[in-house]
Amino acid sequence: MEVRRWSRAVAGLCVVATASLGLLATGVAGAADSGTQFDNLKPIKAPNPCKNDPGVSADTIKVGAIVPTSGPFALFYGDILNGIKARVAKANAENELGKRKIELVAEDDKGDTSANVTAAQKLVEDDEVFGIITNTPAGDASGDYLHQQNVPVVGWQLGLPVYGTYPNYFGMQNANTKDIKTDFTSRNADVVKALGGKKLALVGNSVANGVIFTEQVKYAADHTKGMKTVYINHDIPPGTTEYGSVADQIKQSGADSLYSALDSQGQSALISALRQANVTLKPIVIPGGYSPAVLNLPTYDDVYFGIEFKPYELTPEWHGLTEYKKWMASTVPNAPLSQLTGVGWISIETFLQGIKEAGVSCPTRKAFINNLRLVKGYTGDGFFDDNPINFAEVYNKPFTCVHYVHVENHQFVPQFDGKPFCAKQLFKDNKTLKNLQTPATTTVAPTTTTAAPQHADVSVAGAGPARPGPGHARTPRTKGTRSDSVHHQWTDRRQHHRDLGARADAHVHVVAGLQLRARCDRLRHRRLLLLPHPTERLVDRGRGAVHHSRRRPTARAHAVFRVVPPAHARDAHRATRLHRRVVGRAPRAGSHPLPRRPR
């Protein structure tokens, strides 16, 4: 009985996270909509004298919460309410809002759209709440009503378009797009590739969200170099528990990786069927389900899970996590420290931030909505300080970055050096809208949990400063000094190369650069820096170029490299001698062995 209860809870977690991290975590909206919508916003001051808005009295602020606590969704959404209660207890005990206390009024919508509208109307019209925290899959239903009532709403975006449609809606961390069908990112395919997958199998339910999600991941995988989708099945009805035939089909397809967006017991049943059929897949990625419950089930060993905020296993422990553990233990000691209770905690954390921005002396709904939208660098008390939020920028914009954890020996192990993994491409209407320059810490070898640089700079031992890759700040140049390095001379000239794309840049460095390292090892006493110029045609111009005219081990290693001596070795004699030792001949007559300044 205990095992069955845990299995149901874990399966439920996967359903929730599939909606939040799978389908609609891929969303991206039209940048033009939010790019100018909030440009003219100015802070609104608290009124003086104070005139209380609905839900605000001299000693209380009434806040509503809509969470499914009965019906089929209660099993996994119910814990969100526990996280909300713990954060409210902390705020009230520490007088966080001055003389006013939070009065929490919870409503159950059972995850049903009609019940969701009824719950919203009751909270606004009967209970007269100041604002609402919503964490329900039916949250889209009441969006238009709450917008008309100008009620501030904070919650878990769960892939609902309402978070990119109405400005009074705030995701606890991120927002979403209006059009979830045509606007999405490549993150789900990117993470599979980063973890070692090349031939992808996709499995999802026959519900609308599951179909859209799997088709989006398929499109992204098929438009990612080195990947292809070899199996896709989104015709599986929810509640299916027999996956023997699906496992056989995946085995015959030759897939080496799996992204699963199944509901309920489907996740466990599919993984069990694959292992019984001796199908080895690496990786198996599930959009969500980060909970201690999965650690007790051998089915989930060696599985990867996504989570929007920092995993609790990361060290050092941040202030918000310390407080979360403390107040969860004292308020709801039987509730797990899971993704769901964390969602509840962060949701009310963001709502409290909105009240503070509106002014604790006299908060108004209008000031809450206006001033919270102006907040920049919001970290949720440290839960996502590695990816701070600007609420004006994330509205109707991509949700591109997610943390991942790996189940190893009944423990969660954060991946990618504990940093969020970010998408590399944006798609709109089945076209590549933009190539993203993601941080270097988001690409790693699949056999390690430590991130490797995305743009590896190839240099000889003892070399000078490495060339910054895409996404890095350009080193400011000090004009009028001889301390200008030759590297700085190339900065402007090479700006076009930084925009070529991550894969091409890394290929030039790793493939072409390694061919030169052996030839230059004997010059360790020289401080050299190898700078790739794949778009320059300077092989035969004698300007200090090192090329592959004598040794061409691969046709792809075609980049031209320049050898840059240190500043103290710039005289022509020493540079010429250096050129002879590396290239095997002296520079041509009339040429200079050093790089020239860009024109």
C-alpha positions as CSV (number, residue, x, y, z in Angstrom):
1,M,0.0,0.0,0.0
2,E,2.8,2.4,0.9
3,V,4.6,1.6,-2.4
4,R,1.4,2.2,-4.3
5,R,0.8,5.6,-2.6
6,W,4.4,6.7,-3.4
7,S,4.1,5.6,-7.0
8,R,0.9,7.5,-7.5
9,A,2.4,10.6,-5.9
10,V,5.5,10.4,-8.1
11,A,3.5,9.8,-11.2
12,G,1.4,12.8,-10.4
13,L,4.5,15.0,-10.0
14,C,5.5,14.1,-13.5
15,V,2.2,15.3,-14.9
16,V,2.5,18.6,-13.3
17,A,6.0,19.2,-14.4
18,T,5.3,18.1,-17.9
19,A,2.9,21.0,-18.2
20,S,5.2,23.5,-16.5
21,L,8.6,22.5,-17.9
22,G,7.9,20.5,-21.0
23,L,5.4,22.0,-23.3
24,L,5.2,25.6,-22.2
25,A,8.6,26.0,-20.8
26,T,9.5,25.9,-24.4
27,G,7.3,28.9,-25.1
28,V,8.4,32.2,-26.6
29,A,6.3,35.2,-27.5
30,G,6.6,38.0,-29.9
31,A,9.4,40.2,-28.5
32,A,7.8,43.4,-29.9
33,D,4.7,43.0,-27.7
34,S,6.5,43.3,-24.3
35,G,9.5,45.2,-25.6
36,T,7.6,48.5,-25.6
37,Q,4.5,47.7,-23.5
38,F,6.0,48.7,-20.2
39,D,8.5,51.3,-21.4
40,N,6.5,54.2,-20.0
41,L,5.7,52.7,-16.6
42,K,6.6,54.9,-13.6
43,P,6.5,53.9,-9.9
44,I,3.2,54.6,-8.2
45,K,3.5,55.9,-4.6
46,A,1.3,54.7,-1.8
47,P,-1.6,57.1,-1.3
48,N,-1.4,59.5,1.7
49,P,-3.8,59.6,3.4
50,C,-4.4,55.9,2.9
51,K,-7.6,54.6,1.3
52,N,-7.7,50.9,1.6
53,D,-8.3,48.7,-1.5
54,P,-10.5,45.6,-1.2
55,G,-8.8,43.0,1.1
56,V,-6.8,45.6,3.0
57,S,-7.7,46.6,6.5
58,A,-5.8,48.3,9.3
59,D,-4.3,45.0,10.5
60,T,-4.7,42.4,7.7
61,I,-4.2,41.9,4.0
62,K,-6.5,39.1,2.7
63,V,-4.9,36.9,0.0
64,G,-6.7,34.2,-1.9
65,A,-5.2,30.9,-3.2
66,I,-6.6,28.6,-5.8
67,V,-5.2,25.1,-5.6
68,P,-6.8,21.7,-6.4
69,T,-7.2,20.0,-3.0
70,S,-9.8,17.4,-4.2
71,G,-10.4,15.4,-7.3
72,P,-7.7,13.7,-9.5
73,F,-5.2,16.6,-9.2
74,A,-5.3,16.9,-5.4
75,L,-2.7,14.2,-5.0
76,F,0.1,16.2,-6.5
77,Y,-1.1,19.9,-6.4
78,G,-2.1,19.8,-2.7
79,D,1.5,20.1,-1.5
80,I,1.7,23.5,-3.1
81,L,-0.7,24.8,-0.5
82,N,1.7,23.6,2.3
83,G,4.5,25.7,0.8
84,I,2.2,28.8,0.8
85,K,1.1,28.2,4.4
86,A,4.7,28.0,5.6
87,R,5.8,31.2,3.9
88,V,2.7,33.0,5.3
89,A,3.6,31.8,8.8
90,K,7.1,33.3,8.4
91,A,5.8,36.7,7.2
92,N,3.3,37.0,10.0
93,A,5.7,35.9,12.7
94,E,8.4,38.3,11.6
95,N,6.0,41.3,11.0
96,E,7.2,41.4,7.5
97,L,4.4,43.7,6.4
98,G,4.6,46.0,9.4
99,K,1.4,46.0,11.4
100,R,-0.6,44.0,8.9
101,K,-0.8,40.2,8.8
102,I,-1.6,38.0,5.8
103,E,-5.0,36.3,6.0
104,L,-5.0,33.3,3.6
105,V,-8.3,32.2,2.0
106,A,-7.9,29.0,0.0
107,E,-10.3,27.7,-2.7
108,D,-10.4,24.4,-4.4
109,D,-11.1,24.3,-8.1
110,K,-10.4,20.5,-8.6
111,G,-8.4,21.4,-11.7
112,D,-11.6,22.1,-13.5
113,T,-12.1,25.2,-15.7
114,S,-15.7,26.0,-14.6
115,A,-14.8,25.5,-11.0
116,N,-11.8,27.7,-11.4
117,V,-14.0,30.6,-12.6
118,T,-16.4,30.0,-9.7
119,A,-13.5,30.0,-7.2
120,A,-12.1,33.2,-8.6
121,Q,-15.4,35.0,-8.4
122,K,-16.0,33.8,-4.8
123,L,-12.6,35.1,-3.7
124,V,-13.1,38.5,-5.4
125,E,-16.8,39.2,-4.8
126,D,-17.5,37.3,-1.5
127,D,-14.2,37.2,0.3
128,E,-13.0,40.5,-1.2
129,V,-9.3,39.4,-1.3
130,F,-6.6,41.9,-2.3
131,G,-5.0,39.5,-4.7
132,I,-4.8,35.8,-5.7
133,I,-2.1,33.1,-5.8
134,T,-3.1,30.5,-8.4
135,N,-1.4,27.1,-8.9
136,T,-3.8,25.0,-10.9
137,P,-3.9,23.5,-14.4
138,A,-7.2,25.3,-15.0
139,G,-5.8,28.7,-14.1
140,D,-6.4,30.1,-17.7
141,A,-10.2,29.9,-17.3
142,S,-10.5,32.9,-14.9
143,G,-7.8,35.0,-16.6
144,D,-10.2,37.4,-18.4
145,Y,-12.4,37.9,-15.3
146,L,-9.5,38.6,-12.9
147,H,-8.0,41.0,-15.5
148,Q,-11.3,42.9,-15.7
149,Q,-11.3,43.2,-11.9
150,N,-7.7,44.5,-11.9
151,V,-6.8,41.8,-9.4
152,P,-3.0,41.0,-9.0
153,V,-2.3,37.4,-9.7
154,V,0.9,35.4,-9.0
155,G,1.4,31.7,-9.6
156,W,3.1,28.8,-11.4
157,Q,2.8,29.5,-15.1
158,L,2.2,25.8,-16.0
159,G,2.4,26.7,-19.6
160,L,-0.8,28.8,-19.5
161,P,-1.0,31.5,-22.1
162,V,-2.7,33.8,-19.6
163,Y,0.8,34.7,-18.2
164,G,1.7,36.3,-21.5
165,T,-1.7,37.8,-22.2
166,Y,-2.7,39.9,-19.1
167,P,-0.3,42.3,-17.4
168,N,-1.9,41.6,-13.9
169,Y,-0.5,38.1,-14.1
170,F,3.0,37.4,-12.8
171,G,4.7,34.0,-12.9
172,M,6.4,33.3,-9.6
173,Q,9.6,33.4,-11.7
174,N,8.9,33.3,-15.4
175,A,6.0,34.1,-17.7
176,N,4.8,32.5,-20.9
177,T,3.8,33.1,-24.5
178,K,0.4,33.9,-25.9
179,D,0.7,31.4,-28.7
180,I,2.0,28.1,-27.2
181,K,1.6,26.2,-30.4
182,T,3.9,28.0,-32.8
183,D,6.4,29.8,-30.5
184,F,8.9,27.6,-28.6
185,T,12.6,27.0,-27.9
186,S,15.1,24.2,-28.5
187,R,16.0,23.7,-24.9
188,N,14.5,20.2,-24.5
189,A,16.4,18.9,-27.6
190,D,19.5,20.8,-26.5
191,V,19.7,19.2,-23.1
192,V,19.3,15.7,-24.6
193,K,22.2,16.4,-26.9
194,A,24.3,17.8,-24.1
195,L,23.7,14.7,-22.1
196,G,24.9,12.4,-24.9
197,G,21.7,11.7,-26.9
198,K,21.8,11.6,-30.7
199,K,18.8,9.4,-31.7
200,L,15.8,10.6,-29.8
201,A,12.6,8.8,-28.9
202,L,9.7,11.0,-27.9
203,V,6.6,9.7,-26.0
204,G,3.6,11.6,-24.9
205,N,-0.1,11.4,-24.2
206,S,-2.9,12.1,-26.7
207,V,-4.1,15.2,-24.9
208,A,-3.6,18.5,-26.7
209,N,-0.7,19.7,-24.6
210,G,1.2,16.4,-25.0
211,V,0.8,16.4,-28.7
212,I,2.0,19.9,-29.1
213,F,4.9,19.4,-26.8
214,T,6.3,16.2,-28.5
215,E,5.9,17.8,-31.9
216,Q,7.9,20.8,-30.7
217,V,10.7,18.7,-29.3
218,K,10.8,16.7,-32.5
219,Y,11.1,19.8,-34.6
220,A,13.8,21.2,-32.4
221,A,15.8,17.9,-32.4
222,D,15.5,17.6,-36.2
223,H,16.9,21.1,-36.5
224,T,19.8,20.5,-34.2
225,K,23.1,19.4,-35.7
226,G,24.0,15.9,-34.7
227,M,20.5,14.9,-33.6
228,K,17.4,13.4,-35.2
229,T,14.1,12.0,-34.0
230,V,13.9,8.3,-34.7
231,Y,10.6,7.5,-32.8
232,I,7.6,9.6,-31.7
233,N,4.4,8.5,-30.2
234,H,1.8,10.9,-28.8
235,D,-1.2,8.7,-29.3
236,I,-1.2,7.1,-25.9
237,P,-4.3,7.7,-23.8
238,P,-3.9,9.0,-20.3
239,G,-3.9,6.3,-17.7
240,T,-2.3,3.7,-19.9
241,T,-0.1,1.3,-17.9
242,E,0.9,-1.3,-20.6
243,Y,4.0,-0.2,-22.5
244,G,5.5,-3.4,-23.7
245,S,4.8,-2.7,-27.4
246,V,6.0,0.9,-27.1
247,A,9.3,-0.4,-25.6
248,D,9.7,-2.8,-28.5
249,Q,9.1,-0.1,-31.0
250,I,11.7,2.2,-29.3
251,K,14.2,-0.7,-29.3
252,Q,13.7,-1.3,-33.1
253,S,14.0,2.4,-33.9
254,G,17.6,2.4,-32.6
255,A,17.0,5.3,-30.2
256,D,19.7,6.0,-27.7
257,S,17.8,8.6,-25.7
258,L,14.3,9.3,-24.4
259,Y,12.2,12.4,-23.6
260,S,9.0,11.4,-21.9
261,A,6.0,13.6,-21.4
262,L,3.5,11.0,-20.1
263,D,1.0,11.4,-17.4
264,S,0.2,9.6,-14.2
265,Q,1.5,6.1,-14.0
266,G,2.8,6.2,-17.6
267,Q,6.3,7.4,-16.7
268,S,7.0,4.5,-14.3
269,A,5.4,1.9,-16.6
270,L,7.3,3.0,-19.7
271,I,10.7,3.0,-18.0
272,S,10.0,-0.4,-16.4
273,A,9.0,-1.8,-19.8
274,L,12.2,-0.5,-21.4
275,R,14.4,-2.0,-18.8
276,Q,12.6,-5.4,-19.1
277,A,13.2,-5.2,-22.8
278,N,16.9,-4.6,-22.2
279,V,16.7,-1.2,-23.9
280,T,19.5,1.1,-22.7
281,L,18.8,4.8,-23.2
282,K,21.1,7.6,-22.1
283,P,19.7,10.0,-21.2
284,I,16.1,9.6,-20.1
285,V,14.8,13.1,-19.4
286,I,11.5,13.9,-17.7
287,P,10.3,17.5,-17.5
288,G,9.7,17.5,-13.8
289,G,9.1,15.4,-10.7
290,Y,11.8,16.6,-8.4
291,S,10.7,15.1,-5.0
292,P,12.2,12.8,-2.4
293,A,9.5,10.3,-3.4
294,V,11.3,9.3,-6.6
295,L,14.5,8.5,-4.7
296,N,12.7,5.5,-3.1
297,L,11.8,4.0,-6.5
298,P,14.4,2.1,-8.4
299,T,12.6,2.8,-11.7
300,Y,13.9,6.4,-11.6
301,D,17.5,5.6,-11.0
302,D,19.7,7.2,-13.7
303,V,16.8,9.5,-14.8
304,Y,17.1,13.3,-15.3
305,F,14.5,15.8,-14.0
306,G,14.0,19.5,-14.7
307,I,13.3,22.2,-12.1
308,E,12.8,25.9,-12.6
309,F,14.8,27.0,-9.5
310,K,18.0,25.9,-7.9
311,P,18.0,22.3,-6.6
312,Y,18.1,22.1,-2.8
313,E,21.3,20.0,-3.0
314,L,23.4,22.9,-4.2
315,T,25.9,24.4,-1.7
316,P,26.5,26.8,-0.1
317,E,22.9,26.9,1.1
318,W,21.2,30.3,0.3
319,H,19.2,32.3,2.8
320,G,15.8,31.5,1.2
321,L,16.5,27.7,1.3
322,T,17.4,27.9,5.0
323,E,14.2,29.8,5.8
324,Y,12.2,27.4,3.7
325,K,13.5,24.3,5.5
326,K,13.0,26.0,8.9
327,W,9.4,27.1,8.4
328,M,8.3,24.0,6.5
329,A,9.5,21.9,9.5
330,S,7.7,24.1,12.0
331,T,4.5,24.7,10.0
332,V,3.9,21.5,8.0
333,P,6.4,19.0,9.3
334,N,4.9,16.1,7.3
335,A,5.1,17.8,3.9
336,P,8.1,16.9,1.7
337,L,10.7,19.4,0.6
338,S,9.9,19.0,-3.0
339,Q,9.4,20.9,-6.2
340,L,5.8,21.5,-5.4
341,T,6.2,22.9,-1.9
342,G,9.0,25.0,-3.3
343,V,6.6,26.3,-5.9
344,G,4.1,27.3,-3.2
345,W,6.8,29.0,-1.1
346,I,8.2,31.0,-4.0
347,S,4.7,32.0,-5.3
348,I,3.8,33.7,-2.0
349,E,7.4,35.1,-1.8
350,T,6.8,36.9,-5.1
351,F,3.4,38.0,-4.0
352,L,4.9,39.5,-0.8
353,Q,7.4,41.3,-3.0
354,G,4.6,42.9,-4.9
355,I,3.0,44.2,-1.7
356,K,6.3,45.7,-0.6
357,E,6.8,47.3,-3.9
358,A,3.3,48.8,-3.7
359,G,4.1,50.2,-0.2
360,V,3.4,48.3,3.0
361,S,1.9,51.5,4.5
362,C,-1.0,51.5,2.1
363,P,-0.7,48.9,-0.7
364,T,-3.1,49.2,-3.7
365,R,-3.8,46.7,-6.5
366,K,-2.8,49.3,-9.1
367,A,0.5,50.0,-7.5
368,F,1.2,46.2,-7.0
369,I,0.7,45.5,-10.7
370,N,2.6,48.5,-11.8
371,N,5.5,48.5,-9.4
372,L,6.2,44.8,-9.4
373,R,6.4,44.9,-13.2
374,L,9.3,47.4,-12.8
375,V,11.3,45.2,-10.5
376,K,14.7,44.1,-11.9
377,G,17.1,41.5,-10.6
378,Y,14.5,39.6,-8.6
379,T,15.9,36.3,-7.2
380,G,13.1,34.9,-5.0
381,D,15.3,35.2,-2.0
382,G,18.1,33.3,-3.7
383,F,16.1,30.5,-5.3
384,F,17.1,31.7,-8.8
385,D,19.9,34.2,-8.1
386,D,21.8,32.6,-10.9
387,N,19.0,33.7,-13.3
388,P,17.5,36.9,-11.9
389,I,14.2,38.1,-13.2
390,N,13.2,41.4,-14.8
391,F,9.4,41.2,-14.7
392,A,9.0,43.6,-17.6
393,E,11.4,41.6,-19.8
394,V,10.1,38.1,-19.1
395,Y,6.5,39.0,-19.8
396,N,5.4,37.3,-23.0
397,K,9.0,36.2,-23.6
398,P,11.0,33.0,-23.7
399,F,11.3,30.8,-20.7
400,T,14.7,29.4,-21.8
401,C,16.6,28.2,-18.8
402,V,16.0,25.3,-16.4
403,H,18.1,23.4,-13.8
404,Y,18.5,19.6,-14.2
405,V,19.2,16.9,-11.6
406,H,20.2,13.3,-12.0
407,V,19.2,10.4,-9.8
408,E,22.3,8.6,-8.7
409,N,22.4,6.0,-5.9
410,H,19.1,7.3,-4.5
411,Q,20.3,10.9,-4.5
412,F,19.7,14.0,-6.6
413,V,22.9,15.2,-8.3
414,P,22.7,18.7,-9.9
415,Q,23.9,18.8,-13.4
416,F,25.8,21.3,-15.5
417,D,27.9,22.4,-12.5
418,G,24.7,23.5,-10.8
419,K,24.0,26.2,-13.4
420,P,20.7,26.5,-15.3
421,F,20.7,25.0,-18.8
422,C,19.5,27.4,-21.5
423,A,18.1,27.0,-25.0
424,K,20.2,27.7,-28.0
425,Q,17.5,28.5,-30.6
426,L,14.1,30.2,-30.7
427,F,11.5,29.0,-33.2
428,K,8.4,30.8,-34.4
429,D,6.0,29.4,-36.9
430,N,8.3,26.5,-37.6
431,K,11.2,28.9,-38.5
432,T,14.4,29.6,-36.6
433,L,13.7,33.0,-35.2
434,K,17.0,33.5,-33.4
435,N,20.2,31.7,-32.4
436,L,20.8,32.3,-28.7
437,Q,24.3,32.8,-27.3
438,T,24.0,30.8,-24.1
439,P,26.4,31.1,-21.1
440,A,29.5,28.9,-21.3
441,T,28.5,27.0,-18.2
442,T,25.5,25.4,-19.9
443,T,27.3,22.9,-22.1
444,V,29.0,19.9,-20.6
445,A,30.3,16.5,-21.5
446,P,27.6,13.9,-20.8
447,T,29.8,11.9,-18.4
448,T,30.4,14.7,-15.9
449,T,28.3,17.0,-13.8
450,T,30.8,19.9,-14.2
451,A,30.2,22.3,-17.0
452,A,32.8,22.6,-19.8
453,P,33.2,26.0,-21.5
454,Q,31.0,26.2,-24.6
455,H,33.7,28.2,-26.5
456,A,37.0,26.5,-25.6
457,D,39.9,28.9,-26.2
458,V,42.9,27.0,-27.5
459,S,46.2,28.3,-26.4
460,V,49.7,27.1,-25.8
461,A,50.9,26.4,-22.3
462,G,51.7,29.7,-20.6
463,A,49.7,31.7,-23.1
464,G,48.3,35.1,-22.5
465,P,44.7,36.0,-22.0
466,A,42.3,33.8,-23.9
467,R,40.0,35.3,-26.5
468,P,36.6,35.9,-25.2
469,G,33.8,33.9,-26.9
470,P,30.3,34.8,-27.7
471,G,28.4,36.1,-24.7
472,H,31.5,37.4,-22.9
473,A,32.1,41.0,-22.3
474,R,34.7,42.6,-24.5
475,T,37.9,43.7,-22.8
476,P,38.0,47.6,-22.9
477,R,40.9,48.9,-24.8
478,T,43.3,51.5,-23.2
479,K,44.1,53.9,-25.9
480,G,47.5,55.6,-26.3
481,T,49.5,53.0,-24.3
482,R,52.0,50.4,-25.4
483,S,50.4,48.0,-23.1
484,D,47.8,47.3,-25.7
485,S,48.2,43.6,-26.5
486,V,47.9,42.3,-30.0
487,H,44.8,40.5,-28.9
488,H,43.1,43.8,-28.3
489,Q,44.0,44.9,-31.9
490,W,41.9,42.0,-33.2
491,T,38.9,42.6,-31.0
492,D,36.9,44.8,-33.4
493,R,38.0,42.8,-36.4
494,R,36.8,39.6,-35.0
495,Q,33.4,40.7,-33.7
496,H,31.7,39.2,-36.8
497,H,33.3,35.8,-35.9
498,R,31.6,35.8,-32.4
499,D,28.2,35.8,-34.0
500,L,28.9,32.8,-36.2
501,G,27.3,30.3,-33.8
502,A,28.4,28.2,-30.9
503,R,29.0,24.9,-32.7
504,A,31.0,26.4,-35.5
505,D,33.1,28.4,-33.1
506,A,33.8,25.5,-30.8
507,H,34.6,23.3,-33.9
508,V,37.3,25.7,-35.1
509,H,38.9,25.8,-31.7
510,V,38.8,22.2,-30.8
511,V,39.3,20.5,-34.2
512,A,41.7,23.0,-35.9
513,G,43.4,24.2,-32.7
514,L,44.5,20.8,-31.6
515,Q,46.4,20.2,-34.9
516,L,48.7,23.2,-34.0
517,R,49.3,22.4,-30.4
518,A,51.9,19.7,-31.1
519,R,53.8,22.0,-33.5
520,C,54.1,24.7,-30.9
521,D,54.9,22.6,-27.8
522,R,58.6,23.2,-28.2
523,L,58.0,26.9,-27.8
524,R,56.7,26.7,-24.2
525,H,59.1,29.5,-23.2
526,R,57.3,31.8,-25.6
527,R,54.0,33.2,-24.5
528,L,51.7,32.5,-27.5
529,L,48.0,32.9,-28.2
530,L,46.4,31.1,-31.1
531,L,43.5,33.2,-32.6
532,P,41.3,31.5,-35.2
533,H,40.2,33.4,-38.2
534,P,38.1,31.0,-40.3
535,T,36.8,33.8,-42.5
536,E,40.2,35.4,-43.3
537,R,42.2,34.3,-46.4
538,L,45.7,35.1,-45.2
539,V,47.5,31.8,-45.4
540,D,50.0,32.9,-48.0
541,R,50.5,36.5,-47.1
542,G,53.3,35.9,-44.6
543,R,51.8,37.9,-41.7
544,G,52.7,35.5,-39.0
545,A,50.1,33.0,-40.1
546,V,50.3,29.3,-39.0
547,H,48.4,27.1,-41.3
548,H,48.0,23.5,-42.5
549,S,49.9,23.7,-45.8
550,R,52.3,20.9,-44.7
551,R,50.0,18.8,-42.6
552,R,46.3,18.7,-43.4
553,P,44.9,15.9,-41.1
554,T,41.3,16.7,-41.8
555,A,39.5,18.7,-44.4
556,R,37.5,20.4,-41.7
557,A,40.6,21.8,-40.0
558,H,40.7,24.7,-42.3
559,A,41.0,27.8,-40.1
560,V,43.9,30.2,-40.4
561,F,45.7,30.8,-37.1
562,R,47.8,33.8,-36.1
563,V,50.7,33.5,-33.7
564,V,50.8,36.5,-31.3
565,P,54.0,37.0,-29.4
566,P,53.9,38.8,-26.0
567,A,54.2,42.6,-25.8
568,H,57.9,42.5,-24.8
569,A,58.8,40.5,-27.9
570,R,57.3,42.7,-30.6
571,D,60.5,43.8,-32.3
572,A,60.8,42.5,-35.9
573,H,63.9,40.4,-35.3
574,R,62.4,38.3,-32.5
575,A,59.1,38.0,-34.2
576,T,60.7,36.9,-37.5
577,R,62.7,34.3,-35.7
578,L,59.5,33.1,-34.0
579,H,57.8,32.9,-37.3
580,R,60.6,30.8,-38.8
581,R,60.5,28.3,-35.9
582,V,56.7,27.8,-36.1
583,V,56.0,27.9,-39.8
584,G,59.4,26.6,-41.0
585,R,60.3,29.6,-43.1
586,A,60.9,33.3,-42.7
587,P,58.2,35.9,-43.6
588,R,58.1,37.0,-47.2
589,A,60.0,40.1,-48.2
590,G,58.2,43.3,-47.5
591,S,55.7,41.6,-45.1
592,H,55.5,42.0,-41.4
593,P,55.2,39.0,-39.1
594,L,52.9,40.7,-36.7
595,P,49.1,41.1,-37.1
596,R,48.0,44.5,-38.3
597,R,45.4,46.7,-36.8
598,P,42.0,46.4,-38.3
599,R,41.1,49.1,-40.8
